Amino acid sequence: MNDPAAAPLKAHFLLDPEIVFLNHGSFGACPREVFEDLQHWQREMERNPVEFLGRRSGELLAQARQALAHHLGAQAADLVFVPNATTGVNVVARSLNLRPGDEILATDHEYGACDATWQRVCEEAGAVYRKVEIPLPLDNARFAQRLLAEVTRRTRLIFASHITSTTALIFPLAALCAHARALGVLTLIDGAHAPGHIEVQLDALGADFYTGNCHKWLCAPKGSAFLHARQEHHQMLHATVTSWGYVAGTQGHSGFDAYTGRTVLERRLQWQGTRDIAAWLAVPAALAFQQRHGWPEVRQRCHDLAIGLMQRTAERFSLPVIGSPEDFGQMVPLPVRHQDAAALRARLFDQHCIEVPVTQHAGRTFVRVSVQGYNSVADLAALEAALDPALEAAL
Ligand SMILES: Cc1ncc(COP(=O)(O)O)c(C=O)c1O
């Protein structure tokens, strides 16, 4: 970790060495040993699928959930595994039983697939999905106020990202969650990018619902994510696929809570028919990998590199940045000339072998760079060379 130019963790990942991979944010890379743990669980399943899925899965999943809950400052009973954050958002949206005239408030920085979910669910119910502008640059002091000022007596829920997709901003959520609760409005936080990237303490944050990915910044295998719900909301949450988790006393499963006389959240939501649960079981291996490699220092090094790159690019292009260093983690939006985003992304990949997304928000274009433990100073230098302002002007 002493040489800032080196990428000390590169050898632990399976990434193609020919590619400068600066897009951990879209589909994060998984370290070799975590991937091997995934395969270990798959082999274990194939030794006796009936025993593994029918009799062992409940206990194995409980252990994995416990490890994740501990990492996230949460109670395991409030947490269920889902395949991805999109599913987490869908579960909450469909469980709300929206009525005509109800309203969902969201920021104008939300992820497209989640916007689509809310639009569809609201349309079906005759409800309204309303976006509230969060202007750039981000003003942390006014963030909660902007959303709360739009609350009406029809507002059922506020939806906001913990870290946004197109603009990579960390939204300040604690005050929003607390004030929304005081107004009787639910909160759902989209933490797709947050676990393993910034400190996430779910009980302390106090959102009503929080969904997050393990397969992005925690470096767990694809298909590992979670949904967290405060205890008072467990009974209202329903799986998008109804299965054995809804049947009391199912053989081999402790899905029935004798105390409440109801099926518990974990069984209702996690068991959705036969499927591969290995990615969920490999989450503890991902947590152990990050712990062993001193992740707080890795994150800090990546943050410093990312911020330096953003500031240099803004200066070279004479464009303003959209937040201060504390508003970002390891992912930053480099401001570039407003242009065809797809064409710039394709040029960077086709001509320079750089995998990096180009995003747009409010009439501006950004190269959204993710810096992960496997990235080197040379990776960032390659992008800087490819983003030459003189070259850009000539295009
Ligand atoms: C902010 C945000 N929310 C949700 C998602 C969806 O994540 P997934 O595809 O794992 O469901 C993403 C994916 O990049 C995202 O950036």
The ligand as an ORCA input file, in Angstrom:
! r2SCAN-3c Opt
* xyz 0 1
  C     -28.518      3.506     -8.148
  C     -28.780      2.129     -8.669
  N     -29.884      1.477     -8.249
  C     -30.176      0.232     -8.656
  C     -29.343     -0.429     -9.526
  C     -29.729     -1.804     -9.974
  O     -28.853     -2.755     -9.480
  P     -29.124     -4.273     -9.919
  O     -28.927     -4.328    -11.397
  O     -28.116     -5.062     -9.165
  O     -30.512     -4.585     -9.532
  C     -28.184      0.199    -10.006
  C     -27.298     -0.493    -10.937
  O     -26.294     -0.019    -11.383
  C     -27.916      1.515     -9.574
  O     -26.848      2.189    -10.025
*
